[in-house]
């Protein structure tokens, strides 16, 4: 049947971690609705919670191999 795997039912939005959680490689809890846009990790530590403007997944920097530093 159509949609047997149930992928259409739940639409997953891309999980974006803030800079702090990204650096620490820890689970970035989503910001509380209604409150300041700050994840629970940053809220607990009273940090500035900043998110990148767009997801960088799948984007490769070009020319890194070509612009190799000459030793």
N, C-alpha and C positions, 0 to 999 in steps of 0.2 A: 504493500500500500504506500501511498504518498506520505512522506514525513515519518517513516517508521522509526528512524533513529532519534526523532524528537529534537532535532537541532533547531527547528523553527520556533519551538515553544519558548526556550530561554535564550534571549539575545545577550551575549556577554560583551560588556563594554571593555575596551582595552584597559588593563590594570596599569595605572601610572603611579609610580613611587616618587615621593618627593626627594629632593637632593640628599637630605640627611639619611633617609632610609636606604637610598640607592648606594650611598657611600659605605654605610655600615652593613649593607646586604641583609637587611632585616625586613620583616613584613610591615608594609606601610598600611596601617589601618586607615580606612576612608574617613575623611573629615565628617564630623557630626553635622547632620542636617540642621540648618537654621543658625548654627554657630559660626565662628570664624573659620575660614578655609585652612584648617590646621589638623593634621592627622593626630591620632592618639599618642603616637610616639613623641611628636614634637610638643603636644599639649602637656604631656607628663614631664618633659624636660624644660618646658617653657622656652622653646626655640622658635625661630622664624621658619615657618614651613613654606618652602617654595617648590613649586612644580614647574617642570620644563614646559615650554609653550606647546610643543608637539612631541609625540612619541618618536624616538629616534630608532625604533626597531626596524630593521630591514634597510636602513639607510647606511651606505658605506661611504666613507670619505675617500674621494678619488685622488690619485696622484701621490699617495703616501709612499708607495714603492718607488715611484719615479724620482721623487724628491728626497732620495736617500742622502744622508750626511756623509760627505767624503772624509774618511779618517786620515 
